[in-house]
Amino acid sequence: MPIVAVVLLSLLAPCFAANVTYDHRSLIIDGQRKLFISASIHYPRSVPGMWPGLVKTAKEGGANMIESYVFWNGHEPSQGNYYFEDRYDLVKFVKIVQDAGMYMFLRIGPFVAAEWSYGGVPIWLHYVPGTVFRTDNAPFKYHMKKFLTYIVNLMKKEKLFASQGGPIILAQVENEYGYNEAYYGKGAKPYIMWAAKMAVSQNIGVPWVMCKQPDAPEFIIDTCNDFYCDQYAPNSPKKPKIWTENWPGWFKTFGARDPHRPSEDVAFSVARFFQKGGCVHNYYMYHGGTNFGRTNGGPFITTSYDYEAPIDEYGLPRFPKWGHLKELHKSIMLCERALLNSEPTTLSLGPKAEADVYASSEFCVAFLANTDDKEDKTVQFRNMSYNLPAWSVSILPDCKNEVFNSAKVRSPSSVVDMVPESLIPSASSSDKDPKALEWEIFTEKPGLWGKEDFSLNSFVDHINTTKYTTDYLWYTTSINVAENEDFLKGGSQPYLLVESKGHGLHAFVNQMLQGSGYGNGTNVPFNFSAPISLKAGKNDIAILSLTVGIQNAGSHYEWVPAGLTTVKIKGLNKGILDISGYKWTYKIGLEGEQLGAPYGQKSVNWVSTTEPPKNQPLTWYKAIVDPPTGNEPVGLDMIHMGKGLAWLNGQPIGIYWPRLVSFENPCVKGCDYRGTFKPDKCVTGCGEPSQRWYHVPRSWFKPSGNILVILEEVGGDPTKVAFSKRKMSTVCSSVAEDYPSIDLESWKPDLNGDRSQDKAPRAHLKCPDSTHISAVNFASFGNPVGSCGSYSLGDCHDPLSKSVVEKACLNKNECAIELTEGNFSKNLCPGSTRKLAVEAVCR
């Protein structure tokens, strides 16, 4: 067959009906073994306008499959009413994957966890009589089967399974049940077996998997979720080794530190997985995206679900992680044939060093690993010497040439800035001064608005009352204060004491805010104590209880409570007054929500002003603005606001809360990639806002007349709200003499050839499209120290370094500088390995 025809068939493979099977070594598509590098992109955590670009960037990064959960509560928000539009247009998303010539892994669940609201299960299901989630429970199984069947039939209707010529080659039922199986008692195993048989009965023509399910039945592939899965083995020798979730970063909660997973460690984990026989690997997440609206899980998961993934929240490649993993993927795919068509031979290369060799008369592939987390090693393999940094893997697609080492990052790195731009009033938004931004204001009355919902002499559960239709629930009562109270005569001020099961509250006395209290991602319940201003006579007490996301995982998670449990007043003449048993009157939600304030509705009694009130609680702000200039991704800068929600043109930007990260737990200045990673290993952000910017997709903007609405709960300065454009301002490269020098774009393995030594390593720089390298801020060949944005000279430096780099790079979009004697001094730093570090400006 002509080469062109073979390539064309390969590109169009997901368009033809395919027979997908498997054995212990791999998935097999139409009799051909294939290796898969998959990228998680959750369709509702971005927008349709971003989907083609995200899929394209994933493919350019070396992925050949896209994975996503299916989000039940987004598709069936009320019982029997389905929604598949806008961010929830699942069919459109899968077809975009198909059009890109990629495969699809659909994790239907329908429980997904995913730091997503209620784990993806619709909250209405909790209130179907007799329902208990995720166990041998008839109502739950009925609705789970009904929804899963609905999704399967939708995919079949659109011919999206591989057996129909579509891109979907794998599907998942349930999710990480093994974590909690013991807590469900006798109902657990029957439920899992039922779920497995129910899934297979759908006859989709592709394999089903269950992740973190060691007792998965023979006809379901059990898979691994972890930071490392090289030692994982499925529960049957007939099943392939699949990694459904490799976490290249971690999620974040409001007020918590920023977790970081180094690129070197991510690459190490992936290389080790394929070294030890893995065949399908999925990054969770490859693009994390945004928890728009109130889709946050947790509780307290941030609106940003960036996950420090290879593609950032805004859709831009994250350097060096994206680039380093791209090189890894290319290196692995050079080994595909050998990895999938031979069994490895493991050789010891010394303490904590080993080689896995896949060889035949037609190929030879070797992975050399140093699992020591402290010591670099020089090893001998097939009479040749290789330098293996600690905690690293080298890949040799021909058993001779090192094309990649996980600890040697050749990819450029970058500094990305959020460039502020003041809100620009639309031309028609102010008749008085076209340059002044006119705001419209609506202020909530603390406590009851309209007719009460109900009254009780006790407290109700917050979530059971609101059913998560809103974050807000008013608990209101009143007390009478005698005129002879000591505090009225200059004594100590009384205190309000509140115990809550979560998640937060704002306390008002006589319409005035007295204070706010919150739990956090580690401890959701909290106690609140604050001095309050009481007067003689009747005092109205109104406590606004609020949720911040909602529980998304754990055994029996649907029963986790929220809301007030105890309210007392301390400091009265008679001691502590417990008012928990008083008559409490309840009101669900805020008046502005009912009137349509998030959508800028005219039914709201808006008051116009060019000088909006500052530091005022429970205030809605509306402004009509133009989009930011340019086409860069946009974030809403809320550093000068308190806490609340925001919308643009009725689209839900989400919860904003620049809650400061405390110094209670330490942060790190630098991160050692070596050694086992855990989420608290490399954390930063102490003393800084846990989230300052909130993604506003460009596709949400109109050319003019955009309605920006902000609900501020505690008080802020809306005049300082700004859009910020996400720009790569600085690019860097740091490459040493012992880094692999092979060009992965053109190199091909040759078993009969010699070890390639014709090229020196190269430092590569590339600016974003339509920009160029306008200046070189730093360049040093020798032993420079630091990282991108903070390089400094070591004690060994070639003074001509900067001129060499400027000659090669100025006014170019990209450039490469070889570490050769022709460019740099050969007598520099005798006896040490030298490197070149460069920092350049893109304009």
PyMOL commands that set and color helices and strands:
alter all, ss='L'
color gray80, all
select helices_A, chain A and resi 3-11+13-15+43-45+51-60+72-75+86-88+90-99+117-120+123-127+138-157+162-164+177-179+181-200+263-275+321-333+336-340+462-466+486-489+557-559+591-595+597-599+698-700+718-720+801-809
alter helices_A, ss='H'
color red, helices_A
select strands_A, chain A and resi 20-22+27-29+32-34+36-41+65-69+103-109+168-173+208-211+221-226+242-246+258-259+280-287+345-350+353-359+364-370+377-381+384-388+392-396+404-405+413-422+424-425+439-443+454-456+472-481+495-500+504-509+512-518+526-531+537-546+564-572+575-578+584-588+607-609+619-626+634-637+644-648+651-656+683-684+693-695+706-712+722-736+762-766+773-782+814-818+835-842
alter strands_A, ss='S'
color yellow, strands_A
deselect
rebuild
show_as cartoon
